[in-house]
């Protein structure tokens, strides 16, 4: 009987793995172009593989077909393709059920997601993706302690399962176990050095721990990874503002506005900053932009008029208040300023606006009395 050296088995195993990789790559490349549609092309590849010594790859190709449907946003075809594997062997069934669970989870169908997660776990208890998906469905139901157990089991089976590590960090956050959450995200950062999501979670945990210095430090790292992320920039501005450093806060709020000039909170902060620093003319452009974004909010148009008034441009302020009154005839604040400005300038219209103001204030008084009677 011939003795086979172990190293020969290893070489053979490596060659087989390499051959399988090449076959899978070739199928992915040619399937979309050899027939009228990628699905027909995949079917041809599957038949060819079934007739070869790599017959077990046929199932993997079918799963790839389902994933391609998903990339094309054809959810129904992806589900139908994956459901064909429910009666296959345990490994393939687990892989298909894992994907189905994830698809239903994305659709917020947690009952189906949970059902397929159970099927995936029961078919292969050592499948970390299946355990992670099961943890996700339990997490969605608010049972964070139980979700953490599934994520831990996934990590015991595969310590490099970054999804499970990330999700257990989120779970610890929910449970207010902030030190453990931070530990998870710092471990993840060591694996995924430039992950913006992980960096954001570290920032958030330090905020929850009320450690603004560390939060600021990690936000700086986040911005080095995503320099045009308007939310990260405005968050850094908010942190500096809370520390009383207005000039640094302005720098980051302004950068945030430059990257995304439609964030109302950022626009409001910049407008207020220019009012505080006595540059009301500069504040006008921000409040005008806010009024374009929220045209039904009288607040922004009143702020524009207020800036004209503060900067001494009374005619422009008067015109703006008149325009606001036409759009919002029931606004008491606008009428009060119209009465005040018309009085200061000496315009005859003052009586008209004063009468309207009295009527509105009387109506408001009656409404309040009626509400107290109720």
Residue, then its C-alpha position, 0 to 999 in steps of 0.5 A: x500500500x502506497x504511503x501518501x505524504x501529508x504535504x501532498x494533500x495540502x498541495x492538492x487542497x490548495x490547488x482545488x481551492x484555487x481552481x474553485x476560486x477561478x471557476x467562480x470568478x469566471x462564472x461571475x464575469x461571463x454569466x452577464x454577457x454570454x446570453x440574453x440575460x445574466x440569469x440565463x448566463x448563470x444557468x448555463x454556467x451552473x449546468x456546465x459546473x454540474x457536469x464537471x468534477x466541481x459539481x458542489x460549486x453549482x450551489x454557490x453559483x446559484x447563491x451568487x445568482x440570487x445576490x446579483x438579483x439583489x444588486x439589481x434591486x430585484x428583491x422578489x427574484x432574489x428571494x425565489x432563487x434562495x428559497x430553492x435551497x430549503x431542501x438542500x444539504x445543511x451547509x447550503x441551506x444555512x447559507x441561503x437561509x442566512x441571506x433570506x433572513x437578512x433580506x427580510x430584515x432589510x424589509x422590516x419583516x422581522x417575523x420572516x427574518x427570525x424564521x429564516x434565521x432559525x432555519x440557518x442556525x439549525x442547519x449550521x450552528x457554527x455559521x457566524x452570519x446565521x448567528x449574527x442575523x438571529x441576534x439582529x432579529x432578537x435585537x429588533x424585538x428589544x431583547x438586548x441581553x439575548x441578542x448579545x448571547x447570539x453575537x457572542x456565540x458568532x464571535x466564538x465560532x469566528x473571532x474575525x466576524x466584524x458584524x457580530x462585534x459591531x452589533x454587540x457594541x450597539x447592544x452594550x450601548x442599549x444596555x448602557x454598558x458603555x465601557x464594554x461597548x467602547x471596548x468592542x468598538x476599539x477592537x473593531x477600530x484595530x481591525x477596520x482602521x478607516x471605518x467611518x461607522x466605527x469611528x462615529x460609534x467611538x465618538x458617540x460612546x465618549x459623548x455618552x460617557x460625558x468625555x468631550x475631550x476624547x469625543x473631540x479627539x476621535x471626531x478629528x480622526x473621523x474627519x480625516x477619513x471623511x473630510x466632507x461629512x457635514x454631520x461629523x463637521x457640525x458635531x465637532x462644531x457643537x462640541x467646541x461650542x459646548x466648551x465655549x470655543x466659539x471661533x473653533x465652533x464657527x470654523x467647523x460649522x462653516x465647513x459643514x455648511x460648505x459641504x451641505x448648505x441645507x442643514x437648518x440647525x447649522x444655518x441657524x447657528x451660523x446666523x446666530x453667531x453673526x448676530x452675536x458678533x454684531x455682523x447682522x448683514x452677514x447673518x441675513x444670507x443664512x436666514x434667507x437660505x433657511x426661509x427658502x428651505x422652510x418657506x412656511x416657517x415665518x420664523x426665518x423671514x422674521x429673522x431676516x427683517x430683524x437683521x435689517x432692523x438691527x443693522x439700521x436698514x429700516x426701509x428694507x426692514x419695513x419692506x420685509x415686514x410688509x411682505x411677511x404680513x401679506x404672507x402671514x396676516x395672522x402673525x402678531x409679532x410681525x404686526x408689532x414690529x410694523x407698528x413700531x417701525x411705522x411709528x418711528x419713521x412717522x408713516x400714516x399706515x401705523x393706524x391700520x397696523x395698530x387696528x389689526x394688531x388689537x383685533x388679533x390680540x383680542x381674538x387671541x385673548x378670547x381663544x385663551x379664555x375659551x380654552x380655560x373654560x374647556 
